[in-house]
Amino acid sequence: MSAPRVYLDASTPPTAANVAGKIVPFDVPPATVLQGLFLQLALRSHEPDGQINPSAPYSRPYLAGPAALLDAKTDLGTVIR
């Protein structure tokens, strides 16, 4: 597969005009949960130093659910491979 590649930053929404016939990489915005979520999900934990703060944020792009972002982009005729 080959096509021109164009990068759209977070401030530029994809439209049929600016993505048609192009390969468009995009950033996935980070999502945030509290570190305490992991403590609630764990069967056991060994944390003798007490470094996990249950009320501290944990922010990563993979928590944002990239599938939902890709689903939103398929209405523009996006092909995902």
Order of alpha helices (4+ residues) and beta strands (2+ residues): alpha-beta-alpha-beta-alpha
